[in-house]
Amino acid sequence: MKFRELGIEGVFEVSPQLHGDPRGLFTEWYRFDKLAQVVGHPLRLAQANLSVSSRGVVRGIHFADVPPGQAKYVTCVRGAVLDVIVDLRVGSPTFGRWEGVRLDDVDRRGVYIPEGMGHGFCALTDDATLSYLCSETYSPTGEHGVHPMDPDLGIEWPADTPLLSAKDTAAPSLAEAISTGLLPDYETCRTFTEGLRSTG
């Protein structure tokens, strides 16, 4: 299992070792101990989600209040997606930057997304199925979104006609989210992460 930190602090691409033969395939797609060594603390597993999307569906950009935030470990168990992580931490050196990682059922890569990040994806195939391991349970009052098509984000979605939910269509722009104080604060996120390291 190999970890590669992307261009946003704390975000990691995870490449598992695949063991295949004519019978099929085996891989360890998640190891709490190896992830903890890389990020500095264990990922608390509070909830697991499964998402199935048709080709061209775009979901996101979603984020949670910090604290407690919601760290995620995401992998694609069927089909393929472009998984997108956006740094929404106000004051971060990489604020507003996005990174895209192809997740699919061939290479079976995953991504670790820490608290304070925005997350979304575009389904590249029909029945694209994502598995999420989450550090916190869903909190309807503590979870928010930024419009995925906001030109200020400039995300290059690989879909001619992206299909959005009504909720994501109604999400505020990045500028609106900044002006209303909706976004996480960089220093608050860093302090929160340091607290996880000290107790982990």
C-alpha positions in Angstrom: 0.0 0.0 0.0 1.5 3.3 -1.1 0.5 6.8 0.1 1.0 10.0 -1.9 0.2 13.4 -0.5 -1.5 15.6 -3.1 -1.1 19.3 -3.6 -3.4 20.1 -0.7 -2.0 19.5 2.8 -3.4 16.4 4.5 -5.0 14.9 1.4 -3.6 11.5 0.3 -4.0 9.2 -2.7 -3.8 5.6 -1.6 -2.7 2.8 -4.0 -3.2 -0.7 -2.7 -1.2 -3.7 -3.7 -3.3 -6.0 -6.0 -2.9 -9.8 -5.9 -4.5 -11.3 -8.9 -4.5 -14.7 -10.7 -7.0 -16.5 -13.0 -9.3 -17.0 -10.0 -9.8 -13.3 -9.3 -8.2 -10.7 -7.1 -7.5 -9.8 -3.5 -6.4 -6.5 -2.0 -6.2 -4.7 1.3 -8.1 -1.5 0.4 -7.9 0.0 3.9 -5.4 -0.4 6.7 -6.0 1.8 9.8 -2.5 1.3 11.1 -0.8 2.4 7.9 -3.1 5.3 7.4 -2.5 6.4 11.0 1.3 6.4 10.4 0.9 8.7 7.4 -1.7 11.2 8.7 -0.6 11.1 12.3 -3.7 9.7 14.0 -6.2 6.9 13.5 -9.3 7.4 11.4 -12.3 7.1 13.7 -14.9 4.9 12.0 -18.3 6.3 12.8 -20.3 5.6 9.6 -19.9 3.9 6.3 -21.8 5.1 3.1 -22.3 3.6 -0.3 -23.2 5.9 -3.3 -24.3 4.7 -6.7 -24.4 7.1 -9.6 -25.2 7.2 -13.3 -22.7 8.4 -15.9 -22.5 12.2 -15.9 -23.8 12.6 -12.3 -21.9 15.2 -10.3 -22.2 15.2 -6.5 -20.7 17.9 -4.3 -19.0 20.0 -3.3 -19.9 18.9 0.2 -18.2 19.8 3.5 -18.9 19.8 7.3 -18.4 22.2 10.1 -15.2 21.9 12.0 -15.3 20.8 14.7 -16.2 18.0 14.5 -15.8 17.9 10.7 -15.9 14.6 8.8 -12.8 12.9 7.5 -13.4 10.4 4.7 -11.6 7.5 3.1 -13.2 7.0 -0.3 -12.8 4.2 -2.9 -14.7 3.1 -6.0 -15.8 -0.5 -5.8 -17.6 -0.5 -9.2 -17.1 1.6 -12.4 -15.1 4.8 -12.3 -15.3 8.4 -11.0 -13.2 11.5 -11.0 -13.0 12.2 -7.3 -12.5 15.9 -6.5 -11.2 17.4 -3.3 -11.3 21.2 -2.7 -9.5 23.1 0.0 -12.2 25.2 1.6 -10.2 26.2 4.7 -10.2 30.0 4.8 -6.7 31.2 5.4 -5.1 28.0 4.0 -2.1 28.6 1.6 -4.0 26.4 -0.9 -7.5 27.8 -0.3 -9.7 27.3 -3.3 -7.4 24.7 -5.0 -8.8 21.5 -6.2 -7.3 18.1 -6.9 -8.8 15.3 -9.0 -8.1 11.6 -8.7 -9.5 8.9 -10.9 -11.0 6.1 -8.7 -12.0 2.9 -10.4 -12.5 -0.9 -10.0 -9.2 -1.5 -11.9 -6.4 0.2 -9.9 -8.7 0.4 -6.8 -7.0 3.5 -5.5 -8.6 5.4 -2.6 -8.3 9.0 -1.2 -8.1 10.2 2.4 -9.8 13.5 2.9 -9.3 15.3 6.2 -11.6 17.6 8.0 -12.2 21.0 6.5 -12.1 19.8 2.8 -14.8 20.0 0.2 -15.5 16.7 -1.6 -17.4 15.8 -4.8 -17.1 13.5 -7.8 -18.3 12.9 -11.3 -19.4 9.5 -12.4 -17.5 8.3 -15.5 -19.5 5.1 -15.9 -23.0 3.9 -15.2 -23.5 2.4 -11.7 -20.4 4.0 -10.5 -20.3 2.9 -6.8 -18.3 4.7 -4.1 -17.7 3.4 -0.6 -17.0 6.0 2.1 -15.6 5.4 5.6 -16.4 8.5 7.7 -15.1 9.7 11.0 -18.4 11.2 12.1 -22.0 10.4 11.5 -24.2 12.6 9.3 -25.3 15.9 10.8 -27.9 17.6 8.7 -27.3 21.0 10.5 -23.5 20.8 10.2 -23.1 19.8 6.6 -23.0 22.2 3.7 -22.2 22.6 0.0 -20.6 24.9 -2.5 -21.9 24.9 -6.1 -19.7 22.5 -8.1 -20.0 24.6 -11.3 -18.8 27.8 -9.6 -16.3 29.3 -12.1 -14.2 30.6 -9.1 -13.5 26.9 -8.3 -12.8 26.2 -12.0 -13.2 22.4 -11.6 -12.8 20.6 -14.9 -15.7 18.2 -14.7 -15.5 15.4 -17.4 -19.2 15.6 -18.3 -20.8 17.4 -21.2 -24.1 17.9 -19.3 -23.5 17.4 -15.6 -26.5 16.0 -13.7 -26.9 17.7 -10.3 -29.3 17.2 -7.4 -31.7 20.0 -6.5 -29.7 20.5 -3.3 -26.4 20.9 -5.1 -27.9 23.1 -7.8 -29.1 25.5 -5.0 -25.7 25.5 -3.2 -24.1 28.9 -2.7 -21.1 30.1 -4.7 -17.6 30.1 -3.1 -17.9 33.9 -2.7 -21.3 33.6 -1.1 -20.0 30.9 1.3 -17.1 33.2 2.2 -19.2 36.2 2.8 -21.7 34.4 5.1 -18.9 32.7 7.2 -20.0 29.3 6.2 -16.5 27.9 5.4 -14.1 26.2 7.9 -11.2 28.2 9.2 -7.7 26.9 8.5 -6.2 27.5 11.9 -9.3 25.9 13.6 -8.9 22.9 11.4 -5.1 22.6 12.2 -5.8 22.9 15.9 -8.5 20.2 15.6 -6.1 17.9 13.7 -3.4 18.4 16.3 -5.9 17.4 19.0 -6.6 14.2 17.2 -2.9 13.5 17.0 -2.4 14.1 20.7 -5.3 11.8 21.7 -4.7 9.2 19.0 
